[in-house]
Amino acid sequence: MVVLRLKRMGRAHRPFYRIGAMDKRSPRNGRVIEELGWYDPIANEDKQFKIKTDRVEYWLSVGAQPSQTVASLLKKAGCDPTPGRKIQASSES
């Protein structure tokens, strides 16, 4: 089974994560099938993460399961973590 999860990079007390499609049995920092973006929890809100939404939608369509953290990042990026659905921006005045 393929999962979308974070891979820790960076140094001590300065975390940086890469978002990747990985085999569920591989270790947290193990081999990645495909890099899908990055997440910097310490950066400003506008430069905190970047995700390749088209590739994420592909992996979700073939059955990949996102972790809880990746699912919340996908919601912020406007990509619904459930396969086949897209979040549409609500137009509130």
NORGIBEL-V979558 format. One record per residue. N is the residue number from 1. RES is the residue in one small letter. SS is DSSP state (2 for helix, 1 for strand, 0 for the rest). PSI is psi in whole degrees, -180 to 180 (999 if undefined). NEAR is the number of other C-alpha atoms within 8 Angstrom. Layout:
BEGIN
{{N RES SS PSI NEAR} {N RES SS PSI NEAR}}
END
This chain:
BEGIN
{{1 m 0 140 5} {2 v 1 136 10} {3 v 1 150 12} {4 l 1 115 13} {5 r 1 174 12} {6 l 1 145 10} {7 k 1 121 11} {8 r 1 131 10} {9 m 1 -163 8} {10 g 1 -163 8} {11 r 1 -176 6} {12 a 0 136 5} {13 h 0 14 4} {14 r 1 75 7} {15 p 1 149 12} {16 f 1 137 11} {17 y 1 147 12} {18 r 1 139 13} {19 i 1 128 15} {20 g 1 159 14} {21 a 1 120 15} {22 m 1 158 13} {23 d 1 140 10} {24 k 0 -31 7} {25 r 0 -12 4} {26 s 0 152 8} {27 p 0 167 6} {28 r 0 -45 7} {29 n 0 27 6} {30 g 0 -161 7} {31 r 0 138 7} {32 v 0 138 9} {33 i 0 -46 8} {34 e 1 135 7} {35 e 1 130 9} {36 l 1 -5 12} {37 g 1 -165 11} {38 w 1 163 11} {39 y 1 125 11} {40 d 0 100 11} {41 p 0 -16 7} {42 i 0 -18 7} {43 a 0 172 7} {44 n 0 160 6} {45 e 2 -39 5} {46 d 2 -20 5} {47 k 2 32 8} {48 q 0 -29 11} {49 f 1 160 10} {50 k 1 132 8} {51 i 1 137 11} {52 k 0 91 8} {53 t 2 -33 8} {54 d 2 -40 6} {55 r 2 -35 8} {56 v 2 -43 10} {57 e 2 -36 11} {58 y 2 -51 8} {59 w 2 -37 10} {60 l 2 -35 13} {61 s 2 -25 9} {62 v 0 8 6} {63 g 0 9 8} {64 a 0 145 12} {65 q 1 125 8} {66 p 1 150 11} {67 s 0 172 9} {68 q 2 -42 6} {69 t 2 -44 8} {70 v 2 -37 12} {71 a 2 -41 11} {72 s 2 -36 8} {73 l 2 -37 9} {74 l 2 -38 12} {75 k 2 -41 11} {76 k 2 -32 7} {77 a 2 -7 8} {78 g 0 20 9} {79 c 0 115 12} {80 d 0 130 11} {81 p 0 -6 10} {82 t 0 135 6} {83 p 0 140 9} {84 g 0 1 7} {85 r 0 146 8} {86 k 0 142 7} {87 i 0 128 8} {88 q 0 135 5} {89 a 0 130 4} {90 s 0 139 4} {91 s 0 91 4} {92 e 0 135 3} {93 s 0 999 2}}
END
